[in-house]
Every structure is written in structure tokens, then in C-alpha cells.
Amino acid sequence: MSPSHDLVPLPCTAPALPVDRARAIPIAQSRPVYRLHEVEKRLDKLPPREHETLRSTYERMLEKGPDRFQVKPGGLPAMEHLYEELPNFHEVLDDLRRQLALCQDSRDALEITPMLLLGPPGVGKTHFAREVAQLLGTGLGFVSMSSLTAGWVLSGASSQWKGARPGKVFETLVDGAYANPVMVVDEIDKARGEHAYDPLGALYSLLEIDTAQAFTDEFAEVAIDASQVVWVATANDDRAIPEPILNRVNVFEVRMPDADAARSIARRLYASIRSAHDWGRRFDPEPSEAVLARVGELAPREMRRAWMTAFGNARLARRAAIEIADLPAAGVRRGPIGFMQ
């Protein structure tokens, strides 16, 4: 691939953030993620009136062009809000902060070592990945391995097969605006293939910068530069993950927050939901300590649903204060901290 072009600041089109949520304006350079002449060559070889899906894919690639934004924060971004919102992710955030510091005040591109977030369901792993994309000012690709059985979800399927289509990596880079999006491989330990197709096989090359520079999607058969993708995988149990994958990532064990941290998360979620809705003004600025303690017993993923249920029940009762009785009744409390079976 051609070298990246000059760094330029991206215009900030998002709403202004409060001071504690501020982040550096991202700096972007243009980076080609495929070669136009390879696409043109493939398109010219297609027989007339055949492979229309593949033809439209090539035409879309030519129309969009190969250049994408390769972004990084303009400086070391403020991360205090993430440390407060995600108290059980401090180790991961520390590592991310170190890697961000390396490219600060330099012309070097951002390099983030692929990471595996290992922890129980509902602990906030996927939410963390979305926050990373927002922090970096880049795009986000997402694939849930638990809901798919096809072995070609990441690498695409040959156009010779009926119903074939490009893989998620190709789609995110070609159809997106960024050369370095965050790619979330959710519940990687639940990946199931079909027959001889390994859904994780493509990761062996994608997680290595040298081989990812010329990753070939099996549908388009055009080399794609996926070397700048920021990989975030999540799992509940590392025993189901192949050793070659584990050797290519930084593994972080993320546990449920302790009682104090859980109450802090619950309090911030209450304030966030209340301030995000016009109806929030009808409710007290702070919930009671008893209600906070009860919500703090839930997994972070369940807290938002619990608050929404409680807000609705309190409104039906024409109360400004949420009571314990407003919370979901049963079957929603989190389990013990341990997550390995």
C-alpha cells in the first residue's frame, strides 16, 4: 500500500462535551486500504451479466476510492471519565493510556496491541470497546461470534458460493470512513464453524501487522490493508480460544466491580439517564442510598434496564423519588464475582 499522506486535524462535528468528557480533536492522515488497479483488473475479468453482486462490490470500491482516514487523538486525551465510569477496567485503561502516550506529539501512527477482555457476562466489555472508538475518534465494526455459525464471517465467502458476501473486515474498511476502526469480536470463545471452516482462522493473519497489510477477503479477492485496525475481542472463558489467538493479544481479566465501585456506576447511570431525557426533571437529582445499594447488586449491563424500569414505575405512581419497589423484582441480581466454570 502507498504511504500515508500528511496529518490534518479533523473538524469536530459532534456536540460540545462537558469539560470532564472532553477529548483531543483527532488528527487524521489519508491512508489507502486497497489498490485501485487491482480492483479494475478484477472487474475487467468478470464475464458479462454474471456475478452481479461481485460486480457491484468492485464498482462501489472504484466509486469510493481507496483512501480512508487514519486517525489518532491530537494529544493525550482526557480519560478521567472512563476511569470513573469503568472502575473495573483500570488495568486496560492504563495500558491504553501508555500506548496513546507513545504517539503523542509525533508523526507516528497510533498502534494499539490487540486486546482480549476476559470476564463474566454483563461486566461492560462491549461498552468499553465502544468507548475506545469514541475516545480515538474512529469508527466501529462489530461482530458477535455467538450468533453466527459461518466460518467466513470475518474473511468473506468465495463468490462461487450461493449467497456469498464479503466478510466483516472488508465491509468495515471498504464501506467505512476509517483505515483504523475499532473492530469488536464479541464472545470470541463461542465461535462455531461449519465443517472445515474455522471462523477464527482469519484472525491468525489479521492480528499480525505484517500479514494484515495484505489481507485478502475471499469474496472480493482484492488485498485489503487491515494493519491499522484496533482489535478488541471479548470472552467469558479463554479455554475455548485457540492458543495462537491468545499469543497474539494482550489478555485482561475484567471482574465485576466491588460494592463501592458498583454504587458509583449506578449513581452515574442514574444521573446520565435523568439528564438525557426531558422527563428526567420530574425526578430527584439523586436516588437514595438504599436504592443505589440495590441497583449496585446488578451487573453493569443490567443497571440501565433496572433504572428505566424504576423511572417508569415511579412516574406511574406520580413520585419524584425512586423506591426499591420500583426496581425489577426477581432474577436480575448479579452472580458471584468468579466467572470461570
Buried (B, 14 or more C-beta within 10 A) or exposed (E): BEEBEEBEEEEEEEEEEEEEEEBBBBBBBBBBBBBEEBBEEBBEEBEEEEBEEBBEBBEEBEEBEBBBBBBBBBBBBBBEBBEEBBBBBEEBBEBBBEBBEEBBEEEEBBBBEBBBBBBBBBBBBBBBBBBBBBBBBBBBBBBBBEEBEBBBBBBBBEBEEEEBBBBBBBBBBBBBBBBBBBBBBBBBBBBEBEEEBBBBBBBBBBBEEEEBBBBBBBBBEBBBBBBBBBBBBBBBBBEEBBEEBBEBBBBBBBEBBEEEBBBBBBBBBBBBBBEEEEEBEBBEEEBEEEBBBBBBBBBBBBBBEBBBBBBEBBBEEEBEEBBEEBBBEEEBEBEEEEBEE
